[in-house]
Amino acid sequence: MEISDFFKSCKNPEQEYLLSGKDHYNTRKIFDFCEEQVEISARSFDWEVYELGEGRKEEIPDLINSIRTMPWISSHRWIYVRNADIAEAELLPILKAPVDTTVLILEYR
């Protein structure tokens, strides 16, 4: 999918998006765009970023709980996960049965 197609699709977002983390410029543009989809006043409730990495696997249960949490203010809860490949096994059940009100952006290395 082209980046312009991604932007268009977010008017009525899918539950899941998978990004390659190799293109840092476009990845940053997508990150900023996703953050802007949640109003500033709702970001502390409906926008989350997880930076998974070595020694950070303890955050995976929190990530799973966040994915399953309903949005508080916005119509969707947006969750951006960097290095999502680290939690691939734990995320697979969610990817098979996504949460309707969560937009999950998974950035792989």
Secondary structure, DSSP 8 states (H G I E B T S, - for coil): --HHHHHHHTTS--SEEEEETT-HHHHHHHHHHHHHTS-GGGHHHHEEEEE--TT-GGGHHHHHHHHHS--SSSSSEEEEEETGGGGHHHHHHHHHS--TTEEEEEEE-
